[in-house]
Amino acid sequence: MNTILFPLLVVLIALALGVLTLFLWRQAVARNEDDSLHVMHGALTQQTSLSQKLDVIDKWGKILTVITHCSRWNIY
């Protein structure tokens, strides 16, 4: 393997591990998600908070996935 490509490969592996970590984190957070809407019981704030947290994880997961995919083309 070319020694110039080795640091790029390390960066690619780190990015891929970041994507995997975000995936596992989202699965752990979504495990507590309740699919039914509770309007009268005060659980709406918990559902809103969980939904916002999942949205942030999804946003960063998509960004990191695109960066990982684009950087993969630089190595090959």
N, C-alpha and C positions, 0 to 999 in steps of 0.2 A: 504494500500500500504506500502511496506517495505520502511523504511526511508533511506536505502542505495541506493535504486533505484531512489529516488526523484531527486537528483542532475543530474543523467544521463538522466532522463526524461526532465529536464529543458534544458540540453545541446541539446537533440534531438529536442526539440521544437525550440530552437534558430537556429539550423542548417536548419530545415525545413523552418523557416521564411526567412533565408538567401537565400535558393533556390527560394522561392516565390518572394523575392525582385529582384533577378537576372532575373527571368522570366519576371517580369513586366518592369524592366529596359530595357531588350532586346526588348520587344514589343514597348516601347516608342521610342527607338532609331531606330528600323526598320520601324517605321511608316513614317519616312522621306526618306526611301530608294526608289531610282528610278531604276526600273528593266531594263530599256533600257540603252545601253552603249553610252555615249557621248564622242567621241574621239576628235573631232575637236573644241569643244566649251570651253575647259578648265575646264569642270566639272569632268574630269577624276580624278583629285587630290581629289575632294570632295568624289567621289565614292570610291576611294582607302582608304581614311581616314575612311569613314563609314564602309567599309568592314573590315578593321583592327580592328576597335572598336568592331564590332559584333563578330569577331573571338576571341578577348580577353574575351568578356562576355560569349561566348559559352564555351571557355576552362574552365573558373572558374565555370560556371554553371555545367559542367560535373563533375569536381573534387568535388564540394560541394555535388552534388547529390550522387556520389559514397560514400563519407564519411558519408552522412546522412543514406544511405541505410545500410552500414556496421555497423554503430553505433546502428541502430535499432535492429539488431540481438543480440547485447550485453544486451539490456534491456529485451527482451523476452527470 
